Structure formats: structure tokens, C-alpha cells
């Protein structure tokens, strides 16, 4: 929340004087009630009506009369915007909205399928079925054709494997990243067709 740092004797050139510095360590937390140290604030009432610019003390008094909290909702505005609300209820509503937003969010993963240049047709079909399954779930698939030793000399001759792979999945996938040589391998990325 907040830390209070005190600098001791002689900090301001005066004996036994102390300087206090308030630091907000958690930015996501909103300042409420006595934590608001601004001279002037723009106040919004509990029903959303604009109450105008006033001193923070006056705003605090109005919040206490309504038996609610004074919450700084826009600290970077000039002057900062404060609102009279029930802080516990407000935090609950914000947490619920965040949870709903996370629930609706779809995380797209990148799955990788590795092939070799001398892959058998049955193995290739098995890999294609796995790729099809990943694509129908909404994930992207990276197909990597890896070369070892002398296979490096025939990289261009084996590129047709990736082309055939993409062609056989054309009804469910589109090539997002064309085949590209990356060191000892050639890779491409397939995404679900919209």
C-alpha cells in the first residue's frame, strides 16, 4: 500500500527536523478517504452528478455525510477526479468485470510438429491429423522440417514435404508464415481458416 519514509536530524538544515515522503507502492490500488492529499479535486456524486471542483476536505465531508467513501478514480487528471461511492462494492464489481473479461479471452497457442526429410507417408498422415486437431481447436501450428548431417545438402529437394503438408490441410488451414530456412531446419506456420 503506502510507505512512509522519514529523514532524520538536519535533513532540512534544521536540528531535529523530519521530512516525510509518502510513496504509493501499489499503483493499481485506488486512494480512498484520508489517503487523498490533493488540495483540490473534481467531485462526482454518488449518483454520477458533477459536484464541481472543491477542496479535498470539503469532498471528504460530503462523503462522510453520505456514509460512503471518497475514492480517487482519475489521479492523473488536473485536478484529480474523485467519486463518492461504496468502496467495497466498487472493488467487488471491478473484480467481477475482470473475471468476466478473462473468461471471454481466448489464448491462442503455437503448437509445433517436427518432421524429417525421409518421413514415411503413414507417419506424415499421423502428423497431419494431429495438426488438423490443433487447428480445429483454434491453435496455430508450426511445422518444422529438421535436417541432420548429409541431409543438409538436399534441403531444397525436401521443401516439397512442407508444401504437400500445407496443401493437404488447405480446407482447414491457411499458411500464415511461408516456409523459411532457420539454421538446420525449414519451418512454416499454419493458422485456422476463418
PEKA-V573494 format. One line per field, one symbol per residue. ss: DSSP state (@ for helix, = for strand, . for the rest). burial: I if it has 24 or more other C-alpha atoms within 12 Angstrom, else O. A space follows every 50 residues. Layout:
ss=???
burial=???
This chain:
ss=.======...........======.......=@@@....=====.....= =====@@@@@@@@@@...======......=====.@@@@@@@@@@@@@@ @@@@.....=======....@@@@@@@@@@@@@@@@...=======..@@ @@@@.@@@.@@@@@@@@@....==========..========..
burial=OOOOOOOOOOOOOOOOOOOOOOOOOOOOOIIIIOIIIIOIIIIIIIOOOO OOOOOIOOIIOIIOOOOIIIIIIOIOOOOIIIIIIOIOOOOOOOOOOOOO OOOOOOOOOOIOIIIIIOOOOOOIOOIIOIIIOIIOOOIIIIIIIIIOOO OOOOIOOIIOIIIOIIOOIOOIIIIOOOIIOOOOIIIIIIIIOO
